[in-house]
Amino acid sequence: MKNLRNFRLRFIEKESYDLLPENIMRKKLDYHSHISNIKKREKMIERRVTELNLLKEELREMKLKRTDLYNELFEFHDTFIPTISITYSGKPKGDSKKTDSGGVYYHSNNSWSITLRMKKKVKNIYIGTDKVLKERLNEIYETDRFSKLKSQYVEEKKKIQSEVKKLVEGNIIKELTQLVNEGKSIDEFLNKKGIKGLDYVKLR
């Protein structure tokens, strides 16, 4: 049985080598060239394995740092960044109706408010009536398009909610940041009475 474990052929002196048949000489040359290429590839793999191990170590360190940063930011978000939603409230009058465009319409005594969730607390802040809020938005953006939106239509109500949330969220976060920078507690805001939601509907 042939032993191919080391793939080494017996050495042949040049004088003897030159006496070999031409086809054998070509095969030997091809074989030695192939062996050389294998060794080069093995060294390349070794280098890349070393590089890969370094990359894996760098990745491990990056993930550890990510975890530390996430924990710090999660604590910050959980403590200082509120979850804000703009709610449209009022007792509906009668059943909802579908419009020709497929939207949903319902009669309601319209009013708007801010629902703020933070530090496991919920704070509701009244903004004002539908008319008052739309007038404020028209004033801010120097337009009359908000007066044309009907809050009783779900799709148009969402447009108002989106605009109001962008304004309100930024202004509330700005106020909370000021409290933190002054060394005060966020609870000062959460426990504050008589906050006017309309005061937060403005450009920063």
Backbone as a printed PyTorch tensor [residue, N CA C, xyz], in Angstrom:
tensor([[[  0.8490,  -1.1970,   0.0000],
         [  0.0000,   0.0000,   0.0000],
         [  0.8840,   1.2460,   0.0000]],

        [[  0.5550,   2.1800,  -0.8440],
         [  1.3710,   3.3810,  -0.9600],
         [  1.2010,   4.2700,   0.2630]],

        [[  2.3100,   4.8010,   0.7180],
         [  2.2860,   5.7330,   1.8480],
         [  2.3460,   7.1620,   1.3050]],

        [[  1.2050,   7.8720,   1.3770],
         [  1.1210,   9.2260,   0.8120],
         [  0.9830,  10.2870,   1.9030]],

        [[  1.3320,   9.9120,   3.1280],
         [  1.0960,  10.8400,   4.2300],
         [  1.8670,  12.1470,   4.0930]],

        [[  3.1030,  12.1060,   3.6410],
         [  3.8780,  13.3390,   3.5260],
         [  4.0210,  13.8020,   2.0790]],

        [[  3.5530,  13.0210,   1.1480],
         [  3.5780,  13.3740,  -0.2730],
         [  4.9770,  13.7360,  -0.7690]],

        [[  5.9730,  13.1120,  -0.1710],
         [  7.3450,  13.3940,  -0.5930],
         [  7.8650,  12.2620,  -1.4740]],

        [[  8.5040,  12.6560,  -2.5500],
         [  9.1300,  11.6740,  -3.4340],
         [ 10.6320,  11.6180,  -3.1460]],

        [[ 11.1960,  10.4670,  -3.4080],
         [ 12.6350,  10.3400,  -3.1760],
         [ 13.3930,  11.3270,  -4.0580]],

        [[ 14.4560,  11.8800,  -3.4780],
         [ 15.2680,  12.8490,  -4.2170],
         [ 16.0550,  12.1420,  -5.3170]],

        [[ 16.1030,  12.7760,  -6.4780],
         [ 16.8610,  12.2350,  -7.6000],
         [ 17.9040,  13.2590,  -8.0180]],

        [[ 19.1490,  12.7890,  -8.1190],
         [ 20.2020,  13.6890,  -8.5600],
         [ 19.9010,  14.1770,  -9.9720]],

        [[ 20.4270,  15.3620, -10.2860],
         [ 20.1450,  15.9750, -11.5740],
         [ 20.5690,  15.0630, -12.7340]],

        [[ 21.7160,  14.4390, -12.5580],
         [ 22.1990,  13.5700, -13.6240],
         [ 21.2030,  12.4430, -13.9100]],

        [[ 20.6420,  11.9200, -12.8300],
         [ 19.6550,  10.8420, -12.9940],
         [ 18.3280,  11.4000, -13.5070]],

        [[ 17.9740,  12.5680, -12.9970],
         [ 16.7190,  13.2090, -13.3970],
         [ 16.6780,  13.4510, -14.8990]],

        [[ 17.8170,  13.8810, -15.4320],
         [ 17.8830,  14.1760, -16.8590],
         [ 17.7080,  12.9350, -17.7270]],

        [[ 17.8180,  11.7810, -17.0950],
         [ 17.6720,  10.5390, -17.8410],
         [ 16.2360,  10.0040, -17.8440]],

        [[ 15.3820,  10.6550, -17.0810],
         [ 13.9840,  10.2070, -16.9930],
         [ 13.2520,  10.4610, -18.3030]],

        [[ 12.1860,   9.6930, -18.5410],
         [ 11.3720,   9.9570, -19.7270],
         [ 10.7820,  11.3800, -19.6480]],

        [[ 10.5850,  11.9700, -20.7870],
         [ 10.1430,  13.3600, -20.8370],
         [  8.7980,  13.5680, -20.1460]],

        [[  7.8770,  12.6440, -20.3210],
         [  6.5490,  12.7980, -19.7020],
         [  6.6320,  12.7300, -18.1770]],

        [[  7.5400,  11.9180, -17.6480],
         [  7.7390,  11.8330, -16.1940],
         [  8.3630,  13.1200, -15.6740]],

        [[  9.3160,  13.6620, -16.4260],
         [  9.9390,  14.9230, -16.0280],
         [  8.8830,  16.0340, -15.9350]],

        [[  7.9890,  16.0620, -16.9290],
         [  6.9430,  17.1000, -16.9250],
         [  6.0280,  16.9080, -15.7210]],

        [[  5.6930,  15.6640, -15.4210],
         [  4.8190,  15.3940, -14.2780],
         [  5.4790,  15.7860, -12.9640]],

        [[  6.7980,  15.4980, -12.8670],
         [  7.5140,  15.8750, -11.6420],
         [  7.5480,  17.4030, -11.4730]],

        [[  7.8280,  18.0900, -12.5840],
         [  7.8280,  19.5600, -12.5320],
         [  6.4490,  20.0990, -12.1210]],

        [[  5.4190,  19.5080, -12.7300],
         [  4.0540,  19.9240, -12.4180],
         [  3.7140,  19.6320, -10.9510]],

        [[  4.2000,  18.4580, -10.4880],
         [  3.9370,  18.0710,  -9.0940],
         [  4.6050,  19.0380,  -8.1130]],

        [[  5.8950,  19.3340,  -8.3460],
         [  6.6170,  20.2410,  -7.4450],
         [  6.0150,  21.6570,  -7.4660]],

        [[  5.5690,  22.0700,  -8.6460],
         [  4.9030,  23.3830,  -8.7470],
         [  3.6000,  23.3760,  -7.9540]],

        [[  2.8890,  22.2630,  -8.0490],
         [  1.6230,  22.1390,  -7.3230],
         [  1.8500,  22.1420,  -5.8080]],

        [[  2.8920,  21.4230,  -5.3700],
         [  3.2410,  21.3940,  -3.9490],
         [  3.5830,  22.7960,  -3.4580]],

        [[  4.3420,  23.5340,  -4.2770],
         [  4.7120,  24.9030,  -3.9070],
         [  3.4710,  25.7890,  -3.7500]],

        [[  2.5210,  25.6240,  -4.6640],
         [  1.2800,  26.4190,  -4.5870],
         [  0.4650,  26.0620,  -3.3400]],

        [[  0.4750,  24.7920,  -2.9880],
         [ -0.2400,  24.3590,  -1.7810],
         [  0.3630,  25.0080,  -0.5400]],

        [[  1.6980,  25.0300,  -0.4750],
         [  2.3650,  25.6370,   0.6750],
         [  2.0590,  27.1300,   0.7700]],

        [[  2.0470,  27.7990,  -0.3850],
         [  1.7030,  29.2190,  -0.4040],
         [  0.2730,  29.4430,   0.1010]],

        [[ -0.6260,  28.5770,  -0.3650],
         [ -2.0250,  28.7120,   0.0540],
         [ -2.1830,  28.4470,   1.5460]],

        [[ -1.4340,  27.4570,   2.0540],
         [ -1.4890,  27.1550,   3.4870],
         [ -1.0060,  28.3440,   4.3120]],

        [[  0.0840,  28.9900,   3.8470],
         [  0.5850,  30.1590,   4.5670],
         [ -0.4210,  31.3040,   4.5030]],

        [[ -1.0800,  31.4440,   3.3420],
         [ -2.1050,  32.4790,   3.2060],
         [ -3.2540,  32.2300,   4.1790]],

        [[ -3.6610,  30.9660,   4.2770],
         [ -4.7530,  30.6110,   5.1990],
         [ -4.3380,  30.8840,   6.6450]],

        [[ -3.0910,  30.5300,   6.9830],
         [ -2.6090,  30.7830,   8.3450],
         [ -2.6730,  32.2680,   8.6720]],

        [[ -2.2360,  33.1140,   7.6940],
         [ -2.2970,  34.5590,   7.9220],
         [ -3.7270,  35.0250,   8.1090]],

        [[ -4.6060,  34.4830,   7.2720],
         [ -6.0050,  34.9110,   7.3520],
         [ -6.6910,  34.4030,   8.6080]],

        [[ -6.3100,  33.2100,   9.0450],
         [ -6.8490,  32.6930,  10.3080],
         [ -6.4240,  33.6090,  11.4510]],

        [[ -5.1420,  34.0320,  11.4070],
         [ -4.6490,  34.9630,  12.4340],
         [ -5.4290,  36.2770,  12.3740]],

        [[ -5.6190,  36.7790,  11.1320],
         [ -6.3890,  38.0150,  10.9690],
         [ -7.8260,  37.8350,  11.4340]],

        [[ -8.4060,  36.6720,  11.0950],
         [ -9.7910,  36.3940,  11.5020],
         [ -9.9150,  36.3430,  13.0210]],

        [[ -8.9360,  35.7130,  13.6740],
         [ -8.9590,  35.6520,  15.1330],
         [ -8.8660,  37.0480,  15.7440]],

        [[ -8.0400,  37.8950,  15.1230],
         [ -7.9370,  39.2860,  15.5980],
         [ -9.2610,  40.0210,  15.4050]],

        [[ -9.8690,  39.7930,  14.2330],
         [-11.1680,  40.4230,  13.9640],
         [-12.2350,  39.9350,  14.9330]],

        [[-12.2060,  38.6330,  15.2310],
         [-13.1650,  38.0790,  16.1950],
         [-12.9820,  38.7130,  17.5740]],

        [[-11.7320,  38.9140,  17.9590],
         [-11.4570,  39.5270,  19.2520],
         [-11.9250,  40.9790,  19.2640]],

        [[-11.6660,  41.6910,  18.1550],
         [-12.1280,  43.0770,  18.0460],
         [-13.6480,  43.1340,  18.0960]],

        [[-14.2870,  42.1770,  17.4000],
         [-15.7470,  42.1280,  17.4020],
         [-16.2840,  41.8630,  18.8030]],

        [[-15.6350,  40.9690,  19.5190],
         [-16.0630,  40.6720,  20.8970],
         [-15.9820,  41.9290,  21.7630]],

        [[-14.8710,  42.6780,  21.6270],
         [-14.7170,  43.9190,  22.3900],
         [-15.7690,  44.9450,  21.9850]],

        [[-16.0590,  45.0110,  20.6800],
         [-17.0720,  45.9500,  20.2020],
         [-18.4490,  45.6250,  20.7720]],

        [[-18.7660,  44.3240,  20.8310],
         [-20.0660,  43.9120,  21.3640],
         [-20.1580,  44.1960,  22.8580]],

        [[-19.0400,  44.0180,  23.5620],
         [-19.0360,  44.3400,  24.9920],
         [-19.2890,  45.8330,  25.2030]],

        [[-18.6310,  46.6360,  24.3700],
         [-18.8360,  48.0870,  24.4590],
         [-20.2660,  48.4500,  24.0970]],

        [[-20.8080,  47.7800,  23.0610],
         [-22.1940,  48.0140,  22.6830],
         [-23.1370,  47.7400,  23.8520]],

        [[-22.8960,  46.6360,  24.5510],
         [-23.7460,  46.2920,  25.6930],
         [-23.6650,  47.3570,  26.7770]],

        [[-22.4440,  47.8100,  27.0590],
         [-22.2710,  48.8520,  28.0910],
         [-22.9840,  50.1350,  27.6910]],

        [[-22.8070,  50.5440,  26.4250],
         [-23.4490,  51.7740,  25.9530],
         [-24.9660,  51.6370,  25.9500]],

        [[-25.4360,  50.4530,  25.5210],
         [-26.8850,  50.2210,  25.5000],
         [-27.4690,  50.3230,  26.9030]],

        [[-26.7930,  49.6870,  27.8690],
         [-27.2980,  49.7200,  29.2440],
         [-27.3530,  51.1490,  29.7750]],

        [[-26.3140,  51.9340,  29.4460],
         [-26.3070,  53.3280,  29.8920],
         [-27.4420,  54.1140,  29.2350]],

        [[-27.5950,  53.9200,  27.9080],
         [-28.6360,  54.6640,  27.1920],
         [-30.0250,  54.1820,  27.5600]],

        [[-30.1640,  52.8660,  27.7950],
         [-31.4760,  52.3440,  28.1880],
         [-31.9040,  52.9680,  29.5050]],

        [[-30.9730,  53.0330,  30.4370],
         [-31.2830,  53.6480,  31.7330],
         [-31.6550,  55.1160,  31.5430]],

        [[-30.8930,  55.8010,  30.6570],
         [-31.1900,  57.2130,  30.3890],
         [-32.5710,  57.3640,  29.7560]],

        [[-32.8480,  56.5520,  28.7220],
         [-34.1490,  56.6300,  28.0540],
         [-35.2760,  56.3190,  29.0210]],

        [[-35.0560,  55.2830,  29.8030],
         [-36.1000,  54.8590,  30.7340],
         [-36.3790,  55.9280,  31.7740]],

        [[-35.3550,  56.7210,  32.0860],
         [-35.4890,  57.7260,  33.1350],
         [-35.8470,  59.1020,  32.5970]],

        [[-35.2730,  59.4690,  31.4400],
         [-35.3980,  60.8500,  30.9810],
         [-36.1690,  61.0540,  29.6770]],

        [[-36.3310,  60.0100,  28.8720],
         [-37.0040,  60.1750,  27.5800],
         [-38.4450,  59.6710,  27.6980]],

        [[-39.4160,  60.5550,  27.5580],
         [-40.8120,  60.1370,  27.7100],
         [-41.3640,  59.4840,  26.4440]],

        [[-42.3810,  58.6890,  26.6280],
         [-43.1760,  58.1950,  25.5070],
         [-44.3880,  59.1010,  25.3970]],

        [[-44.5150,  59.7380,  24.2580],
         [-45.5520,  60.7660,  24.0990],
         [-46.5220,  60.3640,  22.9970]],

        [[-47.7840,  60.5010,  23.2710],
         [-48.8010,  60.3110,  22.2330],
         [-49.7800,  61.4760,  22.3100]],

        [[-50.2740,  61.8570,  21.1690],
         [-51.2470,  62.9550,  21.0890],
         [-52.6170,  62.3250,  20.9200]],

        [[-53.4770,  62.5790,  21.8450],
         [-54.7830,  61.9170,  21.8420],
         [-55.9050,  62.8890,  21.5040]],

        [[-56.8370,  62.3700,  20.7900],
         [-58.0190,  63.1050,  20.3610],
         [-59.1820,  62.5380,  21.1570]],

        [[-59.7670,  63.3330,  22.0000],
         [-60.7630,  62.7880,  22.9180],
         [-62.1100,  63.4690,  22.7580]],

        [[-63.0780,  62.9340,  23.4670],
         [-64.4370,  63.4500,  23.4030],
         [-65.4030,  62.3040,  23.2350]],

        [[-66.5900,  62.4880,  23.6740],
         [-67.5840,  61.4200,  23.5820],
         [-68.1880,  61.3900,  22.1800]],

        [[-68.0590,  60.2660,  21.4840],
         [-68.6390,  60.1690,  20.1410],
         [-70.1570,  60.3120,  20.1850]],

        [[-70.7020,  60.9180,  19.1580],
         [-72.1590,  61.0610,  19.0440],
         [-72.6240,  60.1370,  17.9260]],

        [[-73.3290,  59.1010,  18.2550],
         [-73.8340,  58.1910,  17.2410],
         [-72.7740,  57.2200,  16.7580]],

        [[-73.1370,  56.4460,  15.7450],
         [-72.2430,  55.4240,  15.2010],
         [-71.2860,  56.0310,  14.1810]],

        [[-70.1430,  55.3780,  14.0000],
         [-69.1970,  55.8270,  12.9830],
         [-69.7790,  55.5580,  11.6000]],

        [[-69.3440,  56.3600,  10.6360],
         [-69.8160,  56.2200,   9.2640],
         [-68.6330,  56.1340,   8.3270]],

        [[-68.8260,  55.4290,   7.2250],
         [-67.7760,  55.3300,   6.2160],
         [-68.0090,  56.3870,   5.1520]],

        [[-66.9220,  57.0090,   4.7250],
         [-66.9950,  58.0180,   3.6800],
         [-66.8970,  57.3450,   2.3260]],

        [[-67.1540,  58.1320,   1.2860],
         [-67.0730,  57.5950,  -0.0810],
         [-65.6710,  57.1060,  -0.4040]],

        [[-64.6480,  57.7210,   0.2080],
         [-63.2590,  57.3410,  -0.0620],
         [-62.8130,  56.1490,   0.7800]],

        [[-63.7140,  55.6410,   1.6310],
         [-63.3610,  54.4890,   2.4490],
         [-62.8850,  54.8570,   3.8380]],

        [[-62.7860,  56.1540,   4.1340],
         [-62.3550,  56.5910,   5.4540],
         [-63.4620,  56.4140,   6.4820]],

        [[-63.1200,  56.6240,   7.7270],
         [-64.0910,  56.4830,   8.8090],
         [-64.3800,  57.8530,   9.4060]],

        [[-65.6270,  58.1480,   9.6370],
         [-66.0400,  59.4490,  10.1580],
         [-66.9380,  59.2320,  11.3740]],

        [[-66.7600,  60.0460,  12.3820],
         [-67.6690,  59.9890,  13.5230],
         [-67.7810,  61.3770,  14.1400]],

        [[-68.9500,  61.6960,  14.6410],
         [-69.1820,  62.9650,  15.3170],
         [-68.6230,  62.8930,  16.7310]],

        [[-68.0450,  63.9830,  17.2010],
         [-67.4620,  63.9680,  18.5390],
         [-67.3150,  65.3820,  19.0660]],

        [[-67.3290,  65.5190,  20.3890],
         [-66.9690,  66.7880,  21.0240],
         [-65.4490,  66.8290,  21.0730]],

        [[-64.8510,  67.5590,  20.1570],
         [-63.4060,  67.4520,  19.9420],
         [-62.5830,  68.1980,  20.9750]],

        [[-61.5260,  67.5380,  21.4140],
         [-60.4910,  68.1880,  22.2220],
         [-59.2300,  67.3450,  22.1010]],

        [[-58.1030,  67.9860,  22.3870],
         [-56.8110,  67.3280,  22.2340],
         [-56.0310,  67.3600,  23.5360]],

        [[-55.2260,  66.3360,  23.7370],
         [-54.3890,  66.3030,  24.9340],
         [-53.1130,  65.5100,  24.6560]],

        [[-52.1560,  65.6530,  25.5690],
         [-50.8900,  64.9360,  25.4940],
         [-50.9180,  63.8340,  26.5480]],

        [[-50.6160,  62.6070,  26.1370],
         [-50.4580,  61.5170,  27.1000],
         [-48.9680,  61.1960,  27.1860]],

        [[-48.4010,  61.3780,  28.3500],
         [-46.9590,  61.2160,  28.5540],
         [-46.7090,  60.0830,  29.5340]],

        [[-45.8980,  59.1380,  29.1100],
         [-45.5310,  58.0060,  29.9720],
         [-44.0500,  58.0720,  30.2590]],

        [[-43.7320,  58.0230,  31.5580],
         [-42.3320,  58.1760,  31.9450],
         [-42.1440,  57.6820,  33.3800]],

        [[-41.0620,  56.9490,  33.6010],
         [-40.7600,  56.4370,  34.9430],
         [-41.9610,  55.7170,  35.5530]],

        [[-42.6300,  54.9280,  34.7150],
         [-43.7890,  54.1300,  35.1230],
         [-44.9480,  55.0040,  35.5910]],

        [[-44.9370,  56.2600,  35.1620],
         [-46.0390,  57.1700,  35.4810],
         [-46.6950,  57.6260,  34.1930]],

        [[-47.9650,  57.9670,  34.2890],
         [-48.7050,  58.4900,  33.1420],
         [-49.2220,  59.8780,  33.5070]],

        [[-48.9450,  60.8420,  32.6400],
         [-49.3750,  62.2160,  32.8860],
         [-50.1630,  62.6950,  31.6750]],

        [[-51.3680,  63.1650,  31.9010],
         [-52.2060,  63.6970,  30.8330],
         [-52.1940,  65.2310,  30.9080]],

        [[-51.9110,  65.8430,  29.7700],
         [-51.8220,  67.3050,  29.7030],
         [-52.8100,  67.7930,  28.6430]],

        [[-53.7330,  68.6150,  29.0470],
         [-54.7580,  69.1200,  28.1330],
         [-54.1550,  70.1710,  27.1980]],

        [[-54.4170,  70.0300,  25.8990],
         [-53.9420,  71.0120,  24.9200],
         [-54.9990,  72.0770,  24.6760]],

        [[-56.1940,  71.6320,  24.3070],
         [-57.2580,  72.5850,  24.0160],
         [-58.2610,  71.9880,  23.0490]],

        [[-59.1770,  72.8070,  22.6240],
         [-60.1930,  72.3370,  21.6920],
         [-59.5970,  72.1530,  20.3070]],

        [[-60.3450,  71.4820,  19.4900],
         [-59.9200,  71.2310,  18.1130],
         [-59.6510,  72.5510,  17.3890]],

        [[-60.5410,  73.5140,  17.5690],
         [-60.3990,  74.8100,  16.8910],
         [-59.1430,  75.5370,  17.3440]],

        [[-58.9050,  75.5460,  18.6470],
         [-57.7360,  76.2480,  19.1970],
         [-56.4400,  75.6250,  18.6890]],

        [[-56.3690,  74.3080,  18.6780],
         [-55.1570,  73.6300,  18.2250],
         [-54.8790,  73.9220,  16.7520]],

        [[-55.9150,  73.8700,  15.9310],
         [-55.7190,  74.1230,  14.4980],
         [-55.2760,  75.5610,  14.2510]],

        [[-55.8210,  76.4860,  15.0170],
         [-55.4100,  77.8870,  14.8720],
         [-53.9280,  78.0440,  15.2230]],

        [[-53.4850,  77.3240,  16.2640],
         [-52.0820,  77.3970,  16.6420],
         [-51.1930,  76.8240,  15.5310]],

        [[-51.5760,  75.6980,  14.9670],
         [-50.7980,  75.0960,  13.8800],
         [-50.7540,  75.9980,  12.6520]],

        [[-51.8940,  76.6030,  12.3240],
         [-51.9290,  77.5440,  11.1910],
         [-50.9850,  78.7170,  11.4290]],

        [[-50.9650,  79.1890,  12.6610],
         [-50.1060,  80.3230,  13.0190],
         [-48.6290,  79.9400,  12.9120]],

        [[-48.2910,  78.7530,  13.3880],
         [-46.8960,  78.3060,  13.3750],
         [-46.3760,  78.1750,  11.9530]],

        [[-47.1730,  77.5590,  11.0970],
         [-46.7160,  77.2490,   9.7400],
         [-47.1900,  78.2650,   8.6970]],

        [[-47.8600,  79.3250,   9.1920],
         [-48.3330,  80.3990,   8.3120],
         [-49.1330,  79.8300,   7.1370]],

        [[-50.1840,  79.1480,   7.4980],
         [-51.0290,  78.4840,   6.5060],
         [-52.4510,  78.4280,   7.0440]],

        [[-53.3390,  77.9320,   6.2310],
         [-54.7060,  77.6920,   6.7030],
         [-55.1180,  76.2380,   6.4810]],

        [[-54.1350,  75.4170,   6.1000],
         [-54.4570,  74.0360,   5.7330],
         [-54.9680,  73.2020,   6.8940]],

        [[-54.5570,  73.5450,   8.1310],
         [-55.0050,  72.7380,   9.2630],
         [-56.4910,  72.9560,   9.5640]],

        [[-56.9740,  74.1550,   9.2760],
         [-58.4020,  74.4210,   9.4790],
         [-59.2450,  73.5920,   8.5210]],

        [[-58.6450,  73.2210,   7.4050],
         [-59.3800,  72.4500,   6.4050],
         [-59.4110,  70.9570,   6.7280]],

        [[-58.5470,  70.5350,   7.6270],
         [-58.5470,  69.1280,   8.0260],
         [-59.6820,  68.8620,   8.9950]],

        [[-60.3910,  67.7860,   8.7700],
         [-61.5110,  67.4310,   9.6450],
         [-61.0490,  66.3490,  10.6110]],

        [[-60.9820,  66.7060,  11.8700],
         [-60.4770,  65.7760,  12.8770],
         [-61.3720,  64.5640,  13.0520]],

        [[-62.6060,  64.6660,  12.5640],
         [-63.5160,  63.5280,  12.6840],
         [-63.1580,  62.4110,  11.7130]],

        [[-62.3340,  62.7420,  10.7040],
         [-61.8620,  61.7270,   9.7730],
         [-60.5590,  61.1440,  10.3110]],

        [[-60.5210,  59.8490,  10.4060],
         [-59.3630,  59.1880,  11.0110],
         [-58.0710,  59.5660,  10.3000]],

        [[-58.0680,  59.5400,   8.9670],
         [-56.8490,  59.8360,   8.2170],
         [-56.3660,  61.2640,   8.4620]],

        [[-57.2810,  62.2130,   8.4860],
         [-56.9060,  63.6130,   8.6750],
         [-56.5260,  63.8810,  10.1300]],

        [[-57.1460,  63.1690,  11.0330],
         [-56.7590,  63.2780,  12.4500],
         [-55.3160,  62.8440,  12.6380]],

        [[-54.9030,  61.7910,  11.9390],
         [-53.5240,  61.3020,  12.0670],
         [-52.5160,  62.3440,  11.5900]],

        [[-52.8730,  63.1160,  10.5580],
         [-51.9740,  64.1680,  10.0650],
         [-51.7550,  65.2280,  11.1430]],

        [[-52.8240,  65.5810,  11.8230],
         [-52.7150,  66.5710,  12.9050],
         [-51.8740,  66.0010,  14.0410]],

        [[-52.1570,  64.7680,  14.4230],
         [-51.4040,  64.1320,  15.5060],
         [-49.9080,  64.1000,  15.2170]],

        [[-49.5700,  63.7840,  13.9640],
         [-48.1640,  63.6950,  13.5860],
         [-47.4570,  65.0410,  13.7410]],

        [[-48.0850,  66.1170,  13.2790],
         [-47.4790,  67.4500,  13.3740],
         [-47.3550,  67.8930,  14.8290]],

        [[-48.3980,  67.6520,  15.5910],
         [-48.3940,  68.0870,  16.9900],
         [-47.3510,  67.3140,  17.7800]],

        [[-47.2320,  66.0190,  17.5270],
         [-46.2590,  65.2130,  18.2750],
         [-44.8380,  65.7010,  18.0430]],

        [[-44.4960,  66.0340,  16.7800],
         [-43.1490,  66.5230,  16.4830],
         [-42.8300,  67.7830,  17.2830]],

        [[-43.7900,  68.6670,  17.3790],
         [-43.5800,  69.9170,  18.1140],
         [-43.5030,  69.6670,  19.6190]],

        [[-44.4750,  68.9400,  20.1220],
         [-44.6040,  68.7220,  21.5700],
         [-43.4270,  67.9130,  22.1150]],

        [[-43.0840,  66.8350,  21.4320],
         [-42.0320,  65.9450,  21.9210],
         [-40.7070,  66.6940,  22.0900]],

        [[-40.3420,  67.4660,  21.0790],
         [-39.0910,  68.2030,  21.1580],
         [-39.0730,  69.2130,  22.2880]],

        [[-40.1710,  69.9160,  22.4920],
         [-40.2210,  70.9430,  23.5370],
         [-40.2440,  70.3470,  24.9430]],

        [[-40.9120,  69.2240,  25.1020],
         [-40.9200,  68.5710,  26.4140],
         [-39.5390,  68.0140,  26.7380]],

        [[-38.8990,  67.3660,  25.7640],
         [-37.5550,  66.8380,  25.9990],
         [-36.5880,  67.9810,  26.3090]],

        [[-36.7500,  69.0920,  25.6350],
         [-35.9010,  70.2650,  25.8970],
         [-36.0690,  70.7310,  27.3440]],

        [[-37.3010,  70.7700,  27.8220],
         [-37.5510,  71.1990,  29.2020],
         [-36.9830,  70.1970,  30.2130]],

        [[-37.1350,  68.9090,  29.9200],
         [-36.6100,  67.8880,  30.8190],
         [-35.0870,  67.9440,  30.8670]],

        [[-34.4740,  68.1950,  29.7160],
         [-33.0100,  68.3180,  29.6620],
         [-32.5330,  69.4890,  30.5090]],

        [[-33.2580,  70.5910,  30.4550],
         [-32.8950,  71.7560,  31.2610],
         [-32.9630,  71.4280,  32.7500]],

        [[-33.9820,  70.6630,  33.1370],
         [-34.1090,  70.2640,  34.5450],
         [-32.9080,  69.4250,  34.9750]],

        [[-32.5240,  68.4660,  34.1090],
         [-31.3900,  67.5990,  34.4280],
         [-30.1080,  68.4220,  34.5220]],

        [[-29.9140,  69.3310,  33.5750],
         [-28.7090,  70.1680,  33.5830],
         [-28.6320,  71.0660,  34.8160]],

        [[-29.7940,  71.4010,  35.3560],
         [-29.8370,  72.2400,  36.5580],
         [-29.7610,  71.4180,  37.8360]],

        [[-29.6080,  70.0890,  37.6610],
         [-29.5010,  69.2140,  38.8240],
         [-30.8270,  68.9300,  39.5040]],

        [[-31.9140,  69.1710,  38.7870],
         [-33.2450,  68.9480,  39.3680],
         [-33.7820,  67.5890,  38.9530]],

        [[-34.8260,  67.1710,  39.6410],
         [-35.4170,  65.8670,  39.3780],
         [-36.5000,  65.9690,  38.3040]],

        [[-36.6040,  64.9120,  37.5040],
         [-37.6570,  64.8440,  36.4950],
         [-39.0350,  64.8460,  37.1570]],

        [[-39.0710,  64.3670,  38.3980],
         [-40.3490,  64.3320,  39.1220],
         [-40.9390,  65.7200,  39.2800]],

        [[-40.0940,  66.7230,  39.2270],
         [-40.5830,  68.0990,  39.3390],
         [-41.5420,  68.4110,  38.1930]],

        [[-41.2110,  67.8890,  37.0120],
         [-42.0980,  68.0670,  35.8550],
         [-43.3340,  67.1710,  35.9780]],

        [[-43.1030,  65.9050,  36.3550],
         [-44.2110,  64.9540,  36.4250],
         [-45.2520,  65.3510,  37.4720]],

        [[-44.8030,  65.9890,  38.5430],
         [-45.7170,  66.3620,  39.6270],
         [-46.2670,  67.7780,  39.4850]],

        [[-45.8080,  68.4660,  38.4660],
         [-46.2210,  69.8570,  38.2770],
         [-47.6940,  69.9370,  37.8900]],

        [[-48.4310,  70.8380,  38.5200],
         [-49.8520,  71.0300,  38.2400],
         [-50.0520,  72.2110,  37.2900]],

        [[-51.1720,  72.1590,  36.5880],
         [-51.5570,  73.3020,  35.7560],
         [-50.7260,  73.4960,  34.5040]],

        [[-50.0790,  72.4390,  34.0050],
         [-49.3020,  72.5710,  32.7720],
         [-50.2570,  72.7580,  31.5940]],

        [[-49.9580,  73.7130,  30.7470],
         [-50.7740,  73.9780,  29.5680],
         [-50.1410,  73.3130,  28.3510]],

        [[-50.8340,  72.3410,  27.8140],
         [-50.3020,  71.6060,  26.6800],
         [-50.0550,  72.4780,  25.4640]],

        [[-50.8740,  73.5120,  25.2960],
         [-50.7240,  74.3840,  24.1310],
         [-49.3830,  75.1110,  24.1430]],

        [[-48.8060,  75.2820,  25.3340],
         [-47.4980,  75.9460,  25.4340],
         [-46.3860,  75.1390,  24.7630]],

        [[-46.6060,  73.8440,  24.5780],
         [-45.5970,  72.9840,  23.9600],
         [-45.8120,  72.8470,  22.4490]],

        [[-46.9270,  73.3730,  21.9880],
         [-47.2030,  73.3380,  20.5410],
         [-46.5920,  74.5820,  19.9250]],

        [[-45.3130,  74.5190,  19.6980],
         [-44.5670,  75.6670,  19.1510],
         [-43.2520,  75.1670,  18.5550]],

        [[-42.6630,  76.0060,  17.7130],
         [-41.3510,  75.6740,  17.1640],
         [-40.2960,  75.8830,  18.2380]],

        [[-39.2690,  75.0230,  18.2210],
         [-38.2140,  75.1460,  19.2090],
         [-37.2590,  76.2790,  18.8500]]])
